[in-house]
């Protein structure tokens, strides 16, 4: 994850907090041999007015709570305690992502409780939009993130706010099919670009590698230091061929730090693989744009002038942050600068031809 979301975006997490209290009351009553018949007495007073109309509608919140309670009553006390424990642990989002605790998935719990849990918490997630929790969360995130881009890839733009705009999908960072108790917890709900959400992360388990071992992951609501990309060790002319057969660099993508969180991010979202494809597709157009800018402003006439112009060009992109893929352009032109400074004559000739085609006989 290139950068994190502000924790303030999760401040309106009242629906999840309400369910935490409801679950505790249900389990306490069941353990005492009591059955709840009036759910309006269970919902905390600050939230009752917001949920009251949903309690008595057929098939809505009241019926779903009844079904959960009925299934719970059929279980042993040990099984009931295990389910409440799973609820609490599935919502220890930050600790789970840091591998500081574990939790049981829904598939580990007694079969009789699985469907009532899935249905109840799927419903909780669905009403987040209706009661405008999602609206507030998304606005805080959109206004705070650099260049309004998806932080999981850095180049997919979020739709602008305004009349008729559509919010990006809310990804269940911990999969709702495995960890449904966290399905309505804002700490587990992450706006994400379509490609990152639907094409790459999709149904991958952020907590476990494919071999079943645990792994650490970025906490989306921890504003960690921005991850920077380096292409310095890439090799010009040694990679794939472009659309016109031109040799492209062999890209070596490195990050400014090495951590398990970065490895998980790369594995889940196929970051290096995607960046290589993107760089292959854009490299020639970026170099061509560089050449045209030089032709308009300052054509370098020597190798040293070329090196200086490339360095200035890269520095200009640094000011743009994540706008228009600037973070990747910076890395590309830093790499070109290093190779030209080190005297790569083939690259120097290639770039001189771009900035001043008439200088090449």
Order of alpha helices (4+ residues) and beta strands (2+ residues): alpha-alpha-alpha-alpha-alpha-alpha-alpha-beta-beta-beta-beta-alpha-alpha-alpha-alpha-alpha
